[in-house]
Amino acid sequence: MGHRKQHAPKHGSLAYLPRGRASHPNGRIRYWPEVKDGPVLLGFAGYKAGMSYGVIVEGTQRSPNFGKEIACPVTILETPPLIVCAVRAYSKDGNKLKTLTEVWAGSLPKDFERLKGAPKEINTSEGLKKIEENLEKIAEFRVLAATQPRLTGVPKKKPDIMEIKVGGADIKKQFYFLHEILGKTVKAEEVFKDGQFIDTISVSKGKGWQGVVRRWHVAVLQHKSNKTKRGIATLGPWVPPRVLYTVPRSGQMGYHQRTEFNKQILKIGKDGNEVTPKGGFLRYGPVRNTYIMLKGSVAGPAKRLIKLRYASKPPKTLSVRPPQISYISLESPQGV
């Protein structure tokens, strides 16, 4: 009998190559979904405080645990109100969007002096008038919203700017909606609701340069192997005479942008003491503002900016009713 070939599936996913470091610690949203209701902002932003666990009543009818209490991990994001600092209008140029104009709010907080892109001379009324005269040319509106890190446990003063698309209704209604919120603050409960499914966009925790065993989960060779155990057995064939991109190699691990789809909002709370564990979250501290409790984990370390977006591929069968939360752990993460 001939030798039977051993089945050895590929270790690791090639879907995210090249695994280089992200260009910026804040993720970038490249797609915005369409919504029927509106007008409404399609995104928000918050800072990751940490994780805990809770007991909720399973609401999925096809689940074997339907109606029963189950334990699940939760992520707490601190989400102070965003300041709508500018409105940006886009027109269509073929299949692409082209910036038509943008209007900044007249009175901005002092921390905006730390930003390079904020204009020094602002004429809000003239800019809004120009937009109103060219409404037929506008394809979509987006706002420039700024976070308020001073209100959180993040040790920084400079606000993070995020561009958020306005969805729902027609262009005219969107313009009047933006006219009202320009220069004002928007809260998380005005954008999302309990039980809703959203997408999270963030940059994962950096782990530096790692070898192939940790980076690609290849098998550790036997102890009599030549030269190394924590490496690959072969770099590939003689032909073609080069190392293929599919061959696992050492390199950067972590600090990659990742989008996670359909994270359910368990609760949007106003009192951070409801979820802050004894002694505060590790490397973050107490939650002082409005918070969003998500089911499951979110990529990134504590203090990392997490961008939230309306679900681009919302589940059709899962319930969006607010889940019933029986218990949230407030035990000290350090065992004190």
C-alpha positions as CSV (number, residue, x, y, z in Angstrom):
1,M,0.0,0.0,0.0
2,G,1.2,3.5,-0.8
3,H,1.6,6.2,1.8
4,R,-1.6,8.0,2.5
5,K,-1.3,11.8,2.4
6,Q,-2.0,13.4,5.8
7,H,-4.8,16.0,5.9
8,A,-3.3,19.3,7.1
9,P,-5.7,22.2,6.8
10,K,-4.3,25.8,6.5
11,H,-3.5,27.4,9.8
12,G,-4.7,31.0,10.2
13,S,-6.8,33.1,7.9
14,L,-5.4,34.8,4.8
15,A,-8.4,37.2,4.7
16,Y,-6.6,40.0,6.5
17,L,-3.2,40.1,4.7
18,P,-1.0,42.1,4.9
19,R,-1.0,42.1,8.7
20,G,0.6,45.5,9.1
21,R,0.1,48.1,11.8
22,A,-2.9,50.4,11.5
23,S,-2.1,53.9,10.3
24,H,-4.1,55.5,13.1
25,P,-5.4,54.3,16.5
26,N,-8.9,55.4,15.5
27,G,-10.7,53.1,13.0
28,R,-12.0,54.3,9.7
29,I,-15.6,53.7,8.5
30,R,-15.7,53.0,4.8
31,Y,-19.4,52.2,4.4
32,W,-22.7,53.5,5.7
33,P,-26.0,51.6,5.5
34,E,-29.3,52.9,4.2
35,V,-32.1,53.4,6.7
36,K,-35.8,54.2,6.2
37,D,-36.6,56.1,9.4
38,G,-35.1,59.5,10.0
39,P,-33.4,61.8,9.6
40,V,-31.0,60.3,12.1
41,L,-27.2,60.1,12.6
42,L,-26.0,56.7,11.6
43,G,-23.1,56.5,14.0
44,F,-21.6,57.4,17.4
45,A,-18.3,57.0,19.3
46,G,-17.2,56.1,22.8
47,Y,-14.2,55.0,24.8
48,K,-13.7,51.4,25.9
49,A,-13.8,51.2,29.7
50,G,-13.5,47.5,30.1
51,M,-15.4,44.2,30.4
52,S,-17.5,42.5,33.0
53,Y,-20.2,39.8,33.0
54,G,-23.9,39.7,33.6
55,V,-26.9,37.5,33.7
56,I,-29.6,38.1,31.1
57,V,-32.8,36.3,30.1
58,E,-32.3,34.6,26.7
59,G,-34.7,36.2,24.2
60,T,-33.9,34.2,21.1
61,Q,-37.0,32.0,20.6
62,R,-35.1,29.2,18.7
63,S,-32.5,29.0,21.4
64,P,-32.6,26.0,23.7
65,N,-32.2,28.4,26.6
66,F,-35.1,30.6,25.6
67,G,-36.6,32.3,28.7
68,K,-33.8,31.1,30.9
69,E,-31.1,33.1,32.6
70,I,-27.7,32.8,31.0
71,A,-24.4,34.4,31.9
72,C,-22.7,36.4,29.2
73,P,-19.6,38.7,28.9
74,V,-20.4,42.4,28.4
75,T,-18.3,45.4,27.3
76,I,-18.8,48.8,28.7
77,L,-18.2,51.9,26.5
78,E,-18.3,55.3,28.0
79,T,-20.2,57.6,25.6
80,P,-20.3,61.3,26.7
81,P,-22.4,63.5,24.3
82,L,-20.8,64.3,20.9
83,I,-20.5,67.9,19.8
84,V,-21.8,68.4,16.2
85,C,-19.1,70.9,15.2
86,A,-19.6,71.0,11.4
87,V,-21.9,69.9,8.5
88,R,-20.4,68.6,5.3
89,A,-22.4,68.4,2.0
90,Y,-21.4,66.0,-0.8
91,S,-22.4,66.0,-4.4
92,K,-22.2,63.1,-6.9
93,D,-19.3,63.0,-9.3
94,G,-20.0,59.9,-11.4
95,N,-19.9,57.0,-8.9
96,K,-17.9,59.0,-6.4
97,L,-18.7,61.6,-3.8
98,K,-17.3,65.1,-4.1
99,T,-17.2,67.6,-1.2
100,L,-19.4,70.5,-2.1
101,T,-19.0,72.6,1.0
102,E,-18.8,72.4,4.8
103,V,-20.1,74.7,7.5
104,W,-18.6,74.9,11.0
105,A,-20.5,75.9,14.1
106,G,-19.9,79.4,15.5
107,S,-19.1,78.7,19.1
108,L,-16.8,75.8,19.7
109,P,-15.2,74.7,23.0
110,K,-11.7,75.8,23.9
111,D,-10.3,72.4,23.3
112,F,-10.9,72.7,19.6
113,E,-7.9,75.0,19.5
114,R,-5.8,71.8,19.8
115,L,-7.2,70.6,16.4
116,K,-5.3,71.5,13.2
117,G,-8.3,71.3,10.9
118,A,-10.7,73.7,12.7
119,P,-11.0,77.0,10.9
120,K,-10.2,80.3,12.7
121,E,-12.8,82.5,10.9
122,I,-16.3,81.0,10.9
123,N,-19.5,82.4,9.1
124,T,-22.2,79.8,9.9
125,S,-25.2,81.7,8.6
126,E,-23.6,82.4,5.2
127,G,-22.5,78.7,4.9
128,L,-26.0,77.4,5.7
129,K,-27.5,79.8,3.2
130,K,-25.2,78.5,0.5
131,I,-26.2,74.9,1.2
132,E,-29.9,75.7,1.1
133,E,-29.4,77.3,-2.3
134,N,-27.7,74.2,-3.7
135,L,-29.9,71.5,-2.1
136,E,-30.7,70.0,-5.6
137,K,-27.0,69.3,-6.1
138,I,-26.4,67.5,-2.8
139,A,-26.3,63.7,-2.7
140,E,-25.8,63.2,1.0
141,F,-25.0,65.0,4.3
142,R,-22.5,64.1,6.9
143,V,-21.6,65.8,10.2
144,L,-18.2,66.2,11.9
145,A,-18.8,65.2,15.5
146,A,-16.2,65.6,18.2
147,T,-15.9,63.5,21.4
148,Q,-15.4,65.1,24.9
149,P,-12.5,63.1,26.5
150,R,-12.3,65.6,29.4
151,L,-15.5,64.1,30.7
152,T,-14.1,60.6,30.7
153,G,-11.3,58.6,32.4
154,V,-9.2,59.0,29.2
155,P,-6.1,61.1,30.0
156,K,-6.3,63.5,27.1
157,K,-7.9,66.8,26.3
158,K,-7.8,66.9,22.5
159,P,-11.2,65.8,21.0
160,D,-11.4,63.0,18.4
161,I,-13.2,64.0,15.3
162,M,-15.6,61.5,13.5
163,E,-17.5,61.9,10.3
164,I,-21.1,60.5,10.6
165,K,-23.5,60.1,7.7
166,V,-27.1,61.4,8.1
167,G,-29.6,58.8,7.0
168,G,-33.4,58.5,6.4
169,A,-35.9,61.0,4.9
170,D,-35.0,63.3,2.0
171,I,-32.3,65.9,1.6
172,K,-34.5,68.8,2.5
173,K,-35.6,67.2,5.8
174,Q,-32.0,66.3,6.6
175,F,-30.9,69.9,6.1
176,Y,-33.5,71.2,8.6
177,F,-32.5,68.4,11.0
178,L,-28.8,69.5,10.7
179,H,-29.8,73.2,11.1
180,E,-31.2,72.3,14.5
181,I,-28.3,70.2,15.9
182,L,-25.3,72.2,14.5
183,G,-23.2,73.4,17.4
184,K,-25.2,71.3,19.9
185,T,-24.6,68.0,21.6
186,V,-26.1,64.6,20.6
187,K,-26.5,61.9,23.2
188,A,-26.2,58.1,22.6
189,E,-29.9,57.5,23.4
190,E,-30.8,59.9,20.6
191,V,-29.0,57.7,18.0
192,F,-29.3,54.1,19.3
193,K,-31.8,52.2,21.5
194,D,-31.7,49.3,23.8
195,G,-31.7,45.9,22.0
196,Q,-30.5,47.3,18.7
197,F,-27.8,45.6,16.7
198,I,-24.8,47.7,15.7
199,D,-21.3,47.4,14.2
200,T,-18.2,48.3,16.0
201,I,-15.1,49.7,14.2
202,S,-11.9,49.9,16.2
203,V,-8.1,49.1,16.2
204,S,-7.2,45.9,18.1
205,K,-4.7,45.6,20.9
206,G,-1.1,45.6,19.6
207,K,1.1,42.6,20.4
208,G,4.3,43.6,18.6
209,W,6.5,41.3,16.5
210,Q,5.5,37.7,17.0
211,G,6.6,34.3,15.7
212,V,4.7,31.9,13.4
213,V,3.3,29.8,16.3
214,R,1.6,32.6,18.0
215,R,0.8,34.6,14.9
216,W,-0.5,31.7,12.7
217,H,-1.0,28.9,15.2
218,V,1.1,26.4,13.3
219,A,2.1,23.2,15.1
220,V,5.2,23.2,17.3
221,L,7.7,20.7,15.8
222,Q,9.1,17.7,17.6
223,H,12.0,18.2,19.9
224,K,14.5,16.5,17.5
225,S,13.7,18.9,14.7
226,N,16.6,20.6,13.0
227,K,17.4,24.2,14.0
228,T,14.0,25.2,15.5
229,K,10.8,23.9,16.9
230,R,8.7,27.1,16.9
231,G,8.9,27.5,13.2
232,I,7.6,26.0,9.9
233,A,9.0,22.8,8.5
234,T,9.4,24.2,4.9
235,L,9.3,27.5,3.1
236,G,7.6,25.9,0.1
237,P,8.6,24.3,-3.2
238,W,11.5,25.0,-5.5
239,V,9.2,26.2,-8.2
240,P,8.2,29.0,-8.2
241,P,11.6,30.1,-6.8
242,R,10.3,32.4,-4.2
243,V,8.5,32.3,-0.8
244,L,4.7,32.5,-1.4
245,Y,2.6,35.0,0.5
246,T,0.5,32.0,1.8
247,V,3.5,30.7,3.8
248,P,3.3,31.7,7.5
249,R,6.0,34.2,8.5
250,S,6.9,36.1,11.6
251,G,5.7,39.8,11.8
252,Q,3.4,42.3,13.3
253,M,0.5,40.9,15.4
254,G,-2.3,43.1,16.6
255,Y,-2.9,46.8,16.2
256,H,-5.1,46.0,13.2
257,Q,-8.4,47.7,12.3
258,R,-11.3,45.3,12.7
259,T,-15.0,45.7,12.1
260,E,-17.3,43.4,14.1
261,F,-20.9,43.0,12.9
262,N,-24.1,42.8,14.9
263,K,-23.2,43.6,18.5
264,Q,-26.3,43.9,20.5
265,I,-26.8,46.8,22.8
266,L,-28.0,45.4,26.1
267,K,-28.5,48.8,27.8
268,I,-27.8,52.5,27.4
269,G,-27.5,53.8,30.9
270,K,-27.0,57.3,32.3
271,D,-25.4,56.5,35.7
272,G,-21.9,55.0,35.4
273,N,-22.0,53.8,39.0
274,E,-24.4,51.0,37.8
275,V,-21.6,49.3,35.9
276,T,-18.4,50.5,37.5
277,P,-16.7,47.7,39.5
278,K,-15.2,48.2,43.0
279,G,-12.0,50.2,42.5
280,G,-12.9,51.1,38.9
281,F,-12.0,49.4,35.6
282,L,-8.4,48.4,35.3
283,R,-6.3,51.0,33.4
284,Y,-9.4,53.2,33.1
285,G,-11.1,54.0,36.3
286,P,-14.8,54.8,37.0
287,V,-17.4,55.5,34.3
288,R,-18.7,59.0,34.9
289,N,-21.0,59.5,31.9
290,T,-23.6,57.8,29.8
291,Y,-22.5,54.3,28.9
292,I,-23.4,51.7,26.3
293,M,-23.3,48.0,27.4
294,L,-22.6,45.7,24.5
295,K,-23.0,41.9,24.5
296,G,-19.7,40.2,24.0
297,S,-16.2,41.7,23.4
298,V,-14.9,44.6,21.3
299,A,-11.5,44.8,19.7
300,G,-9.1,47.2,21.4
301,P,-7.6,47.9,24.8
302,A,-9.0,50.2,27.5
303,K,-9.2,53.9,26.6
304,R,-9.3,53.0,22.8
305,L,-11.9,55.0,20.8
306,I,-14.6,52.7,19.5
307,K,-16.7,53.9,16.6
308,L,-20.3,52.6,16.4
309,R,-22.5,52.3,13.3
310,Y,-26.0,51.2,12.4
311,A,-25.8,47.5,11.4
312,S,-24.9,47.1,7.8
313,K,-26.1,43.5,7.7
314,P,-28.7,43.4,10.5
315,P,-30.0,39.9,11.5
316,K,-33.4,39.1,10.2
317,T,-34.4,36.4,12.7
318,L,-33.1,37.7,16.0
319,S,-35.3,39.8,18.2
320,V,-34.4,43.5,18.7
321,R,-36.4,43.8,21.9
322,P,-34.5,45.2,24.9
323,P,-33.1,42.2,26.8
324,Q,-34.0,41.6,30.5
325,I,-30.9,42.1,32.6
326,S,-31.0,40.2,35.9
327,Y,-27.5,40.9,37.3
328,I,-24.3,42.8,36.4
329,S,-21.1,42.0,38.2
330,L,-19.5,44.8,40.2
331,E,-16.8,42.7,41.7
332,S,-13.3,44.1,41.9
333,P,-11.2,43.0,38.8
334,Q,-8.2,42.8,41.2
335,G,-10.0,40.7,43.8
336,V,-9.8,43.4,46.4
